[in-house]
Amino acid sequence: MPLWKISEKGPSKVKETKFKQEKLLEEHLEDWIARDSSIVGEPLLVFGRQVIIPDTKDRLDLLAVDPRGSITVIELKRGQLKDPVDVQSLRYASYVSKWRFQDFENVARNYFGKVGDTEFNFNELFESFCSESGVDDIPDINAEQRIIIVGSSVREKLGSVALWLREHNIDIKLIEVQAYREGSDLFIQPTTIVPIAVSRFVSVGKTGPERQPWSTDGRIWHLEKRCSPKTKEMLLLLDQVVQDEFEIEGPRWSQKYYVAYPVNNYNWLCIHTKPRFLVLDFLVKAGVFKTDELAKRLGVEKFDTDESLAEKLGMPSTVFVKNRNQASDRIRLRAKEDFDIKSEAFIEFLRDAFKAFPK
């Protein structure tokens, strides 16, 4: 379908153009997807680019992992998606299926510029990504493999092969990207071709399956089912403080394990609801906060990752700061029942954490 621009003069078509005409290459698609994986319609942690496969001359375009732990091979073509690309992608997926965790960590270390950095921990990066994606039970990495192929036009033969592969439980996704030009502005429009979208009208008039309680009424789910009376009181008080202090969207109650306050489509604050305490995850710019200083400021304990699980669970309120990538850190505050939500120290920290959101 064409792209339309609406102005005071009325609707007008935006002129469609071609990647070749715009002198755009596969590397431009790589840049865009690496910066924001939502171009391919889903959250992905991209951690490798132009990855060389050992013992072969092959080089895959992008390597990523999804919130289920599935390693995702992304292949990009500027022109039409021709037949060999499916065989090529299957070959790459077969290669990475044999890799160990350390192999993926080495690729990520190189991608994020952490070669020689003994503190770099790919598993921590993956756990943070899962948490932001709404996954609390962290899956194993590389239990399954996936393929995403992106190009400007899908040929019928490739589409047929992709559908057949999906019928045989191979997770493959085809995306067409159209380009449009208006003056100095370039627009792209990605469309998922395989799997074929299911019409949202197919269930109209039918008695559908019972919806999950957190998606039906997330507020009742979190306050009455996941919280104790005390943590319910803390959550409502915290929400009141956030609403009073900031003009912010939320809370979003529809996730099973947490309540979220998004900013610019990213969750600035996630509150994981539990009966004995609340876990507050903040997304902030890298290097703004230090664990020792923050613990002293909030009057809580520093979370020591070397302590046993039993000791951790028995600790009072704790905090730690973990690096996610070059641009951002994650602050995790475990607020026990005695934590003072309305203290001036905590409210001032909220203000600073909001200012430190990596916009």
BALOBA-1460 file (C-alpha; in Angstrom, 3 decimals):
// residues 359
<rec num="1" residu="m" x="0.000" y="0.000" z="0.000"/>
<rec num="2" residu="p" x="1.253" y="3.537" z="-0.695"/>
<rec num="3" residu="l" x="2.435" y="5.910" z="2.011"/>
<rec num="4" residu="w" x="0.306" y="9.016" z="2.352"/>
<rec num="5" residu="k" x="1.172" y="12.431" z="3.717"/>
<rec num="6" residu="i" x="-1.668" y="14.522" z="5.149"/>
<rec num="7" residu="s" x="-1.260" y="18.290" z="4.991"/>
<rec num="8" residu="e" x="-3.512" y="21.348" z="4.913"/>
<rec num="9" residu="k" x="-3.832" y="20.783" z="1.164"/>
<rec num="10" residu="g" x="-5.139" y="17.273" z="1.735"/>
<rec num="11" residu="p" x="-3.676" y="13.806" z="1.221"/>
<rec num="12" residu="s" x="-0.781" y="13.235" z="-1.159"/>
<rec num="13" residu="k" x="1.208" y="10.123" z="-1.982"/>
<rec num="14" residu="v" x="4.816" y="9.955" z="-0.845"/>
<rec num="15" residu="k" x="6.890" y="8.852" z="-3.802"/>
<rec num="16" residu="e" x="8.159" y="5.283" z="-3.579"/>
<rec num="17" residu="t" x="11.833" y="4.842" z="-4.357"/>
<rec num="18" residu="k" x="14.333" y="1.995" z="-4.572"/>
<rec num="19" residu="f" x="17.242" y="1.166" z="-2.287"/>
<rec num="20" residu="k" x="19.565" y="1.043" z="-5.290"/>
<rec num="21" residu="q" x="18.359" y="4.415" z="-6.496"/>
<rec num="22" residu="e" x="19.017" y="5.900" z="-3.040"/>
<rec num="23" residu="k" x="22.487" y="4.298" z="-3.006"/>
<rec num="24" residu="l" x="21.517" y="2.392" z="0.128"/>
<rec num="25" residu="l" x="23.384" y="-0.803" z="0.911"/>
<rec num="26" residu="e" x="22.886" y="-3.791" z="3.196"/>
<rec num="27" residu="e" x="25.073" y="-2.004" z="5.734"/>
<rec num="28" residu="h" x="22.495" y="0.760" z="6.041"/>
<rec num="29" residu="l" x="19.833" y="-1.799" z="6.953"/>
<rec num="30" residu="e" x="22.310" y="-3.281" z="9.418"/>
<rec num="31" residu="d" x="22.808" y="0.107" z="11.057"/>
<rec num="32" residu="w" x="19.093" y="0.746" z="11.406"/>
<rec num="33" residu="i" x="18.218" y="-2.674" z="12.824"/>
<rec num="34" residu="a" x="21.225" y="-2.696" z="15.152"/>
<rec num="35" residu="r" x="20.072" y="0.643" z="16.568"/>
<rec num="36" residu="d" x="16.422" y="-0.342" z="16.928"/>
<rec num="37" residu="s" x="15.342" y="-3.957" z="16.476"/>
<rec num="38" residu="s" x="11.670" y="-2.936" z="16.455"/>
<rec num="39" residu="i" x="12.177" y="-2.319" z="12.720"/>
<rec num="40" residu="v" x="11.778" y="-6.096" z="12.377"/>
<rec num="41" residu="g" x="8.746" y="-6.021" z="14.648"/>
<rec num="42" residu="e" x="10.088" y="-7.427" z="17.912"/>
<rec num="43" residu="p" x="12.563" y="-6.859" z="20.741"/>
<rec num="44" residu="l" x="15.984" y="-8.328" z="20.024"/>
<rec num="45" residu="l" x="19.356" y="-7.961" z="21.710"/>
<rec num="46" residu="v" x="21.723" y="-7.506" z="18.768"/>
<rec num="47" residu="f" x="25.232" y="-8.504" z="19.837"/>
<rec num="48" residu="g" x="27.096" y="-9.343" z="16.626"/>
<rec num="49" residu="r" x="27.633" y="-7.791" z="13.215"/>
<rec num="50" residu="q" x="29.428" y="-9.296" z="10.214"/>
<rec num="51" residu="v" x="30.206" y="-12.329" z="12.359"/>
<rec num="52" residu="i" x="32.790" y="-14.660" z="10.850"/>
<rec num="53" residu="i" x="31.974" y="-18.354" z="11.160"/>
<rec num="54" residu="p" x="35.074" y="-20.330" z="12.229"/>
<rec num="55" residu="d" x="36.524" y="-22.822" z="9.704"/>
<rec num="56" residu="t" x="34.401" y="-21.388" z="6.856"/>
<rec num="57" residu="k" x="34.452" y="-18.319" z="4.656"/>
<rec num="58" residu="d" x="30.930" y="-17.421" z="5.739"/>
<rec num="59" residu="r" x="30.050" y="-14.133" z="7.398"/>
<rec num="60" residu="l" x="26.543" y="-13.525" z="8.753"/>
<rec num="61" residu="d" x="25.080" y="-10.011" z="8.798"/>
<rec num="62" residu="l" x="23.621" y="-9.653" z="12.294"/>
<rec num="63" residu="l" x="23.469" y="-11.994" z="15.279"/>
<rec num="64" residu="a" x="20.894" y="-11.435" z="18.008"/>
<rec num="65" residu="v" x="18.999" y="-13.176" z="20.804"/>
<rec num="66" residu="d" x="15.293" y="-12.849" z="21.594"/>
<rec num="67" residu="p" x="13.626" y="-12.828" z="25.055"/>
<rec num="68" residu="r" x="13.079" y="-16.613" z="24.802"/>
<rec num="69" residu="g" x="16.830" y="-17.168" z="24.481"/>
<rec num="70" residu="s" x="16.607" y="-18.177" z="20.808"/>
<rec num="71" residu="i" x="19.663" y="-17.165" z="18.818"/>
<rec num="72" residu="t" x="18.489" y="-15.170" z="15.807"/>
<rec num="73" residu="v" x="20.360" y="-14.980" z="12.507"/>
<rec num="74" residu="i" x="19.426" y="-11.839" z="10.558"/>
<rec num="75" residu="e" x="20.291" y="-11.705" z="6.864"/>
<rec num="76" residu="l" x="19.798" y="-8.522" z="4.842"/>
<rec num="77" residu="k" x="19.438" y="-7.980" z="1.103"/>
<rec num="78" residu="r" x="19.118" y="-4.596" z="-0.570"/>
<rec num="79" residu="g" x="17.465" y="-5.986" z="-3.692"/>
<rec num="80" residu="q" x="15.015" y="-8.815" z="-4.213"/>
<rec num="81" residu="l" x="15.207" y="-11.739" z="-1.816"/>
<rec num="82" residu="k" x="16.470" y="-14.489" z="-4.084"/>
<rec num="83" residu="d" x="16.419" y="-18.239" z="-3.556"/>
<rec num="84" residu="p" x="19.992" y="-18.822" z="-2.272"/>
<rec num="85" residu="v" x="19.429" y="-16.593" z="0.751"/>
<rec num="86" residu="d" x="17.229" y="-19.232" z="2.415"/>
<rec num="87" residu="v" x="19.890" y="-21.926" z="2.087"/>
<rec num="88" residu="q" x="22.529" y="-19.471" z="3.263"/>
<rec num="89" residu="s" x="20.520" y="-18.553" z="6.354"/>
<rec num="90" residu="l" x="19.794" y="-22.188" z="7.184"/>
<rec num="91" residu="r" x="23.505" y="-22.903" z="6.941"/>
<rec num="92" residu="y" x="24.296" y="-20.068" z="9.356"/>
<rec num="93" residu="a" x="21.636" y="-21.237" z="11.817"/>
<rec num="94" residu="s" x="23.082" y="-24.745" z="11.708"/>
<rec num="95" residu="y" x="26.530" y="-23.355" z="12.512"/>
<rec num="96" residu="v" x="25.469" y="-21.324" z="15.556"/>
<rec num="97" residu="s" x="23.354" y="-24.205" z="16.879"/>
<rec num="98" residu="k" x="26.659" y="-25.870" z="17.814"/>
<rec num="99" residu="w" x="28.106" y="-22.873" z="19.634"/>
<rec num="100" residu="r" x="28.666" y="-22.697" z="23.376"/>
<rec num="101" residu="f" x="27.770" y="-19.785" z="25.632"/>
<rec num="102" residu="q" x="31.401" y="-18.653" z="25.608"/>
<rec num="103" residu="d" x="31.320" y="-18.385" z="21.805"/>
<rec num="104" residu="f" x="28.384" y="-15.950" z="21.987"/>
<rec num="105" residu="e" x="30.021" y="-13.976" z="24.788"/>
<rec num="106" residu="n" x="33.171" y="-13.564" z="22.689"/>
<rec num="107" residu="v" x="31.108" y="-12.231" z="19.772"/>
<rec num="108" residu="a" x="29.283" y="-9.819" z="22.121"/>
<rec num="109" residu="r" x="32.555" y="-8.709" z="23.716"/>
<rec num="110" residu="n" x="33.861" y="-7.708" z="20.298"/>
<rec num="111" residu="y" x="30.573" y="-6.059" z="19.231"/>
<rec num="112" residu="f" x="30.279" y="-3.910" z="22.372"/>
<rec num="113" residu="g" x="33.968" y="-2.958" z="22.373"/>
<rec num="114" residu="k" x="34.733" y="-4.941" z="25.529"/>
<rec num="115" residu="v" x="37.711" y="-6.966" z="24.275"/>
<rec num="116" residu="g" x="40.087" y="-7.367" z="27.204"/>
<rec num="117" residu="d" x="37.486" y="-6.168" z="29.714"/>
<rec num="118" residu="t" x="37.398" y="-8.816" z="32.436"/>
<rec num="119" residu="e" x="34.263" y="-7.250" z="33.949"/>
<rec num="120" residu="f" x="32.145" y="-7.798" z="30.835"/>
<rec num="121" residu="n" x="29.397" y="-10.350" z="31.484"/>
<rec num="122" residu="f" x="27.156" y="-11.282" z="28.554"/>
<rec num="123" residu="n" x="24.768" y="-13.188" z="30.830"/>
<rec num="124" residu="e" x="24.090" y="-10.056" z="32.902"/>
<rec num="125" residu="l" x="23.421" y="-8.127" z="29.694"/>
<rec num="126" residu="f" x="20.999" y="-10.827" z="28.552"/>
<rec num="127" residu="e" x="19.222" y="-10.914" z="31.925"/>
<rec num="128" residu="s" x="18.714" y="-7.132" z="31.820"/>
<rec num="129" residu="f" x="17.311" y="-7.407" z="28.291"/>
<rec num="130" residu="c" x="14.903" y="-10.149" z="29.386"/>
<rec num="131" residu="s" x="13.782" y="-8.122" z="32.386"/>
<rec num="132" residu="e" x="13.043" y="-5.090" z="30.222"/>
<rec num="133" residu="s" x="11.127" y="-7.350" z="27.820"/>
<rec num="134" residu="g" x="8.891" y="-8.608" z="30.641"/>
<rec num="135" residu="v" x="10.577" y="-11.989" z="31.167"/>
<rec num="136" residu="d" x="11.341" y="-12.887" z="34.787"/>
<rec num="137" residu="d" x="12.281" y="-16.547" z="34.353"/>
<rec num="138" residu="i" x="15.518" y="-16.181" z="32.406"/>
<rec num="139" residu="p" x="15.712" y="-18.847" z="29.660"/>
<rec num="140" residu="d" x="18.766" y="-20.714" z="28.458"/>
<rec num="141" residu="i" x="20.564" y="-19.171" z="25.498"/>
<rec num="142" residu="n" x="20.596" y="-21.088" z="22.202"/>
<rec num="143" residu="a" x="18.060" y="-23.789" z="23.024"/>
<rec num="144" residu="e" x="16.507" y="-22.833" z="19.659"/>
<rec num="145" residu="q" x="17.625" y="-20.920" z="16.571"/>
<rec num="146" residu="r" x="15.667" y="-18.508" z="14.386"/>
<rec num="147" residu="i" x="16.094" y="-16.824" z="11.008"/>
<rec num="148" residu="i" x="14.970" y="-13.344" z="9.940"/>
<rec num="149" residu="i" x="15.492" y="-12.324" z="6.300"/>
<rec num="150" residu="v" x="14.995" y="-8.672" z="5.335"/>
<rec num="151" residu="g" x="14.913" y="-7.265" z="1.786"/>
<rec num="152" residu="s" x="13.067" y="-5.014" z="-0.604"/>
<rec num="153" residu="s" x="11.066" y="-7.748" z="-2.367"/>
<rec num="154" residu="v" x="10.247" y="-11.371" z="-1.621"/>
<rec num="155" residu="r" x="10.081" y="-13.762" z="-4.561"/>
<rec num="156" residu="e" x="7.342" y="-16.360" z="-4.622"/>
<rec num="157" residu="k" x="9.739" y="-19.313" z="-4.482"/>
<rec num="158" residu="l" x="11.420" y="-18.004" z="-1.329"/>
<rec num="159" residu="g" x="8.043" y="-17.328" z="0.281"/>
<rec num="160" residu="s" x="6.949" y="-20.876" z="-0.492"/>
<rec num="161" residu="v" x="10.131" y="-22.311" z="1.031"/>
<rec num="162" residu="a" x="9.704" y="-20.169" z="4.155"/>
<rec num="163" residu="l" x="6.124" y="-21.323" z="4.674"/>
<rec num="164" residu="w" x="7.199" y="-24.949" z="4.259"/>
<rec num="165" residu="l" x="9.989" y="-24.488" z="6.792"/>
<rec num="166" residu="r" x="7.555" y="-22.989" z="9.306"/>
<rec num="167" residu="e" x="5.213" y="-25.939" z="8.807"/>
<rec num="168" residu="h" x="8.168" y="-28.126" z="9.806"/>
<rec num="169" residu="n" x="8.871" y="-26.080" z="12.952"/>
<rec num="170" residu="i" x="11.743" y="-23.970" z="11.577"/>
<rec num="171" residu="d" x="11.272" y="-20.442" z="12.901"/>
<rec num="172" residu="i" x="11.840" y="-18.215" z="9.850"/>
<rec num="173" residu="k" x="10.531" y="-14.718" z="9.230"/>
<rec num="174" residu="l" x="10.537" y="-12.736" z="5.954"/>
<rec num="175" residu="i" x="10.266" y="-8.947" z="5.961"/>
<rec num="176" residu="e" x="9.874" y="-6.668" z="2.966"/>
<rec num="177" residu="v" x="11.082" y="-3.077" z="3.315"/>
<rec num="178" residu="q" x="9.760" y="-0.374" z="1.011"/>
<rec num="179" residu="a" x="11.521" y="2.993" z="0.744"/>
<rec num="180" residu="y" x="9.893" y="6.371" z="0.143"/>
<rec num="181" residu="r" x="11.413" y="9.758" z="-0.595"/>
<rec num="182" residu="e" x="10.117" y="13.279" z="-0.046"/>
<rec num="183" residu="g" x="12.674" y="16.031" z="-0.445"/>
<rec num="184" residu="s" x="15.554" y="15.315" z="1.903"/>
<rec num="185" residu="d" x="13.482" y="12.895" z="4.008"/>
<rec num="186" residu="l" x="13.732" y="9.143" z="3.497"/>
<rec num="187" residu="f" x="11.080" y="6.801" z="4.928"/>
<rec num="188" residu="i" x="11.051" y="3.018" z="5.192"/>
<rec num="189" residu="q" x="8.059" y="0.757" z="5.725"/>
<rec num="190" residu="p" x="8.780" y="-2.799" z="6.923"/>
<rec num="191" residu="t" x="6.073" y="-5.424" z="6.345"/>
<rec num="192" residu="t" x="6.176" y="-8.988" z="7.653"/>
<rec num="193" residu="i" x="5.342" y="-11.332" z="4.762"/>
<rec num="194" residu="v" x="5.989" y="-14.653" z="6.516"/>
<rec num="195" residu="p" x="4.448" y="-15.652" z="8.846"/>
<rec num="196" residu="i" x="1.219" y="-14.425" z="7.272"/>
<rec num="197" residu="a" x="-0.622" y="-12.100" z="9.592"/>
<rec num="198" residu="v" x="-3.780" y="-13.522" z="11.151"/>
<rec num="199" residu="s" x="-6.775" y="-11.278" z="10.677"/>
<rec num="200" residu="r" x="-7.874" y="-9.604" z="13.886"/>
<rec num="201" residu="f" x="-11.480" y="-10.185" z="12.788"/>
<rec num="202" residu="v" x="-11.400" y="-13.987" z="12.639"/>
<rec num="203" residu="s" x="-12.659" y="-14.350" z="16.224"/>
<rec num="204" residu="v" x="-15.461" y="-11.790" z="15.942"/>
<rec num="205" residu="g" x="-18.685" y="-13.459" z="17.036"/>
<rec num="206" residu="k" x="-16.894" y="-16.454" z="18.543"/>
<rec num="207" residu="t" x="-16.476" y="-17.369" z="22.173"/>
<rec num="208" residu="g" x="-12.732" y="-16.970" z="22.494"/>
<rec num="209" residu="p" x="-10.363" y="-18.555" z="24.999"/>
<rec num="210" residu="e" x="-10.285" y="-17.154" z="28.490"/>
<rec num="211" residu="r" x="-7.855" y="-14.260" z="28.769"/>
<rec num="212" residu="q" x="-5.130" y="-14.244" z="31.368"/>
<rec num="213" residu="p" x="-6.078" y="-12.347" z="34.548"/>
<rec num="214" residu="w" x="-3.168" y="-9.897" z="34.294"/>
<rec num="215" residu="s" x="-4.274" y="-8.835" z="30.792"/>
<rec num="216" residu="t" x="-7.956" y="-8.699" z="31.759"/>
<rec num="217" residu="d" x="-7.473" y="-6.548" z="34.876"/>
<rec num="218" residu="g" x="-3.794" y="-6.142" z="35.675"/>
<rec num="219" residu="r" x="-4.435" y="-3.770" z="38.570"/>
<rec num="220" residu="i" x="-6.429" y="-6.367" z="40.512"/>
<rec num="221" residu="w" x="-3.927" y="-9.074" z="39.513"/>
<rec num="222" residu="h" x="-0.923" y="-7.228" z="40.956"/>
<rec num="223" residu="l" x="-2.575" y="-5.660" z="43.985"/>
<rec num="224" residu="e" x="-4.679" y="-8.620" z="45.101"/>
<rec num="225" residu="k" x="-2.887" y="-11.694" z="43.740"/>
<rec num="226" residu="r" x="0.831" y="-10.863" z="43.748"/>
<rec num="227" residu="c" x="1.143" y="-8.359" z="46.591"/>
<rec num="228" residu="s" x="0.639" y="-8.806" z="50.302"/>
<rec num="229" residu="p" x="-1.385" y="-6.118" z="52.090"/>
<rec num="230" residu="k" x="1.878" y="-4.370" z="52.982"/>
<rec num="231" residu="t" x="3.466" y="-4.431" z="49.530"/>
<rec num="232" residu="k" x="0.092" y="-3.411" z="48.053"/>
<rec num="233" residu="e" x="0.179" y="-0.348" z="50.289"/>
<rec num="234" residu="m" x="3.783" y="0.328" z="49.202"/>
<rec num="235" residu="l" x="2.913" y="-0.013" z="45.505"/>
<rec num="236" residu="l" x="-0.055" y="2.354" z="45.712"/>
<rec num="237" residu="l" x="2.021" y="4.875" z="47.635"/>
<rec num="238" residu="l" x="4.863" y="4.614" z="45.125"/>
<rec num="239" residu="d" x="2.447" y="5.136" z="42.239"/>
<rec num="240" residu="q" x="1.073" y="8.225" z="43.967"/>
<rec num="241" residu="v" x="4.591" y="9.624" z="44.409"/>
<rec num="242" residu="v" x="5.500" y="8.979" z="40.761"/>
<rec num="243" residu="q" x="2.259" y="10.546" z="39.505"/>
<rec num="244" residu="d" x="2.763" y="13.595" z="41.726"/>
<rec num="245" residu="e" x="6.372" y="14.113" z="40.668"/>
<rec num="246" residu="f" x="6.334" y="13.416" z="36.936"/>
<rec num="247" residu="e" x="4.195" y="13.775" z="33.851"/>
<rec num="248" residu="i" x="4.635" y="10.186" z="32.781"/>
<rec num="249" residu="e" x="2.670" y="7.463" z="31.061"/>
<rec num="250" residu="g" x="1.534" y="4.597" z="33.208"/>
<rec num="251" residu="p" x="1.366" y="2.619" z="35.195"/>
<rec num="252" residu="r" x="0.924" y="-0.241" z="32.742"/>
<rec num="253" residu="w" x="-0.526" y="-3.169" z="34.660"/>
<rec num="254" residu="s" x="-0.843" y="-5.767" z="31.896"/>
<rec num="255" residu="q" x="2.388" y="-7.731" z="32.456"/>
<rec num="256" residu="k" x="2.346" y="-10.854" z="34.589"/>
<rec num="257" residu="y" x="5.259" y="-10.034" z="36.892"/>
<rec num="258" residu="y" x="5.710" y="-6.273" z="36.881"/>
<rec num="259" residu="v" x="4.115" y="-2.849" z="36.535"/>
<rec num="260" residu="a" x="5.827" y="-0.443" z="34.118"/>
<rec num="261" residu="y" x="6.235" y="3.289" z="33.586"/>
<rec num="262" residu="p" x="7.409" y="3.835" z="29.996"/>
<rec num="263" residu="v" x="9.206" y="6.853" z="28.577"/>
<rec num="264" residu="n" x="9.640" y="7.112" z="24.805"/>
<rec num="265" residu="n" x="8.571" y="3.469" z="24.414"/>
<rec num="266" residu="y" x="11.215" y="2.226" z="26.884"/>
<rec num="267" residu="n" x="10.465" y="1.272" z="30.468"/>
<rec num="268" residu="w" x="12.102" y="3.819" z="32.730"/>
<rec num="269" residu="l" x="10.791" y="2.055" z="35.843"/>
<rec num="270" residu="c" x="9.603" y="-1.530" z="36.278"/>
<rec num="271" residu="i" x="8.150" y="-2.543" z="39.632"/>
<rec num="272" residu="h" x="8.270" y="-6.302" z="40.143"/>
<rec num="273" residu="t" x="5.460" y="-7.179" z="42.530"/>
<rec num="274" residu="k" x="6.118" y="-9.698" z="45.305"/>
<rec num="275" residu="p" x="4.497" y="-10.476" z="48.664"/>
<rec num="276" residu="r" x="7.543" y="-9.633" z="50.846"/>
<rec num="277" residu="f" x="9.104" y="-6.755" z="48.938"/>
<rec num="278" residu="l" x="9.030" y="-4.753" z="45.715"/>
<rec num="279" residu="v" x="11.854" y="-4.833" z="43.173"/>
<rec num="280" residu="l" x="12.343" y="-1.487" z="41.423"/>
<rec num="281" residu="d" x="14.350" y="-1.492" z="38.185"/>
<rec num="282" residu="f" x="15.388" y="1.894" z="36.783"/>
<rec num="283" residu="l" x="16.915" y="2.498" z="33.352"/>
<rec num="284" residu="v" x="19.494" y="5.318" z="33.570"/>
<rec num="285" residu="k" x="22.480" y="6.691" z="31.677"/>
<rec num="286" residu="a" x="25.715" y="4.816" z="32.201"/>
<rec num="287" residu="g" x="28.023" y="6.098" z="34.926"/>
<rec num="288" residu="v" x="25.603" y="8.472" z="36.661"/>
<rec num="289" residu="f" x="25.090" y="6.349" z="39.792"/>
<rec num="290" residu="k" x="27.490" y="4.224" z="41.855"/>
<rec num="291" residu="t" x="26.294" y="1.393" z="44.082"/>
<rec num="292" residu="d" x="28.201" y="2.463" z="47.216"/>
<rec num="293" residu="e" x="27.077" y="6.084" z="46.993"/>
<rec num="294" residu="l" x="23.478" y="5.159" z="46.248"/>
<rec num="295" residu="a" x="23.264" y="2.697" z="49.140"/>
<rec num="296" residu="k" x="24.509" y="5.355" z="51.553"/>
<rec num="297" residu="r" x="22.180" y="7.959" z="50.085"/>
<rec num="298" residu="l" x="19.078" y="5.755" z="50.429"/>
<rec num="299" residu="g" x="20.064" y="4.234" z="53.760"/>
<rec num="300" residu="v" x="20.016" y="0.664" z="52.417"/>
<rec num="301" residu="e" x="22.520" y="-2.145" z="52.070"/>
<rec num="302" residu="k" x="24.758" y="-2.694" z="49.084"/>
<rec num="303" residu="f" x="23.715" y="-5.874" z="47.264"/>
<rec num="304" residu="d" x="26.741" y="-8.174" z="47.330"/>
<rec num="305" residu="t" x="26.597" y="-10.607" z="44.421"/>
<rec num="306" residu="d" x="29.002" y="-12.926" z="46.216"/>
<rec num="307" residu="e" x="26.594" y="-13.719" z="49.034"/>
<rec num="308" residu="s" x="24.540" y="-16.897" z="49.016"/>
<rec num="309" residu="l" x="20.902" y="-16.806" z="47.954"/>
<rec num="310" residu="a" x="19.742" y="-17.484" z="51.519"/>
<rec num="311" residu="e" x="21.718" y="-14.488" z="52.781"/>
<rec num="312" residu="k" x="20.357" y="-12.285" z="50.006"/>
<rec num="313" residu="l" x="16.759" y="-13.167" z="50.790"/>
<rec num="314" residu="g" x="17.345" y="-12.414" z="54.457"/>
<rec num="315" residu="m" x="18.911" y="-9.011" z="53.831"/>
<rec num="316" residu="p" x="17.108" y="-5.722" z="54.419"/>
<rec num="317" residu="s" x="16.425" y="-3.336" z="51.549"/>
<rec num="318" residu="t" x="19.310" y="-3.402" z="49.066"/>
<rec num="319" residu="v" x="20.494" y="-1.667" z="45.911"/>
<rec num="320" residu="f" x="23.002" y="-2.271" z="43.139"/>
<rec num="321" residu="v" x="23.921" y="-0.658" z="39.831"/>
<rec num="322" residu="k" x="24.783" y="-2.829" z="36.813"/>
<rec num="323" residu="n" x="26.071" y="-1.732" z="33.447"/>
<rec num="324" residu="r" x="23.868" y="-2.792" z="30.518"/>
<rec num="325" residu="n" x="25.866" y="-1.335" z="27.633"/>
<rec num="326" residu="q" x="27.918" y="1.733" z="26.758"/>
<rec num="327" residu="a" x="24.885" y="3.995" z="27.039"/>
<rec num="328" residu="s" x="22.918" y="2.733" z="30.040"/>
<rec num="329" residu="d" x="22.923" y="1.171" z="33.494"/>
<rec num="330" residu="r" x="20.236" y="-0.607" z="35.449"/>
<rec num="331" residu="i" x="19.545" y="0.258" z="39.074"/>
<rec num="332" residu="r" x="17.810" y="-2.482" z="41.030"/>
<rec num="333" residu="l" x="16.354" y="-1.518" z="44.403"/>
<rec num="334" residu="r" x="14.833" y="-4.239" z="46.577"/>
<rec num="335" residu="a" x="12.434" y="-2.336" z="48.822"/>
<rec num="336" residu="k" x="11.444" y="-4.377" z="51.871"/>
<rec num="337" residu="e" x="8.378" y="-3.630" z="53.964"/>
<rec num="338" residu="d" x="10.229" y="-1.124" z="56.165"/>
<rec num="339" residu="f" x="11.470" y="0.970" z="53.253"/>
<rec num="340" residu="d" x="10.195" y="4.564" z="53.429"/>
<rec num="341" residu="i" x="8.674" y="5.383" z="50.034"/>
<rec num="342" residu="k" x="7.885" y="8.961" z="51.088"/>
<rec num="343" residu="s" x="11.328" y="9.820" z="52.436"/>
<rec num="344" residu="e" x="12.932" y="12.937" z="50.983"/>
<rec num="345" residu="a" x="16.059" y="10.937" z="50.115"/>
<rec num="346" residu="f" x="14.094" y="8.477" z="47.990"/>
<rec num="347" residu="i" x="11.981" y="11.147" z="46.276"/>
<rec num="348" residu="e" x="15.112" y="13.120" z="45.430"/>
<rec num="349" residu="f" x="16.649" y="9.949" z="44.020"/>
<rec num="350" residu="l" x="13.531" y="9.436" z="41.865"/>
<rec num="351" residu="r" x="13.959" y="12.911" z="40.418"/>
<rec num="352" residu="d" x="17.624" y="12.290" z="39.634"/>
<rec num="353" residu="a" x="16.881" y="8.875" z="38.124"/>
<rec num="354" residu="f" x="14.207" y="10.399" z="35.900"/>
<rec num="355" residu="k" x="16.617" y="13.114" z="34.723"/>
<rec num="356" residu="a" x="19.174" y="10.374" z="34.008"/>
<rec num="357" residu="f" x="16.893" y="8.406" z="31.703"/>
<rec num="358" residu="p" x="18.876" y="7.788" z="28.475"/>
<rec num="359" residu="k" x="16.681" y="9.691" z="26.018"/>
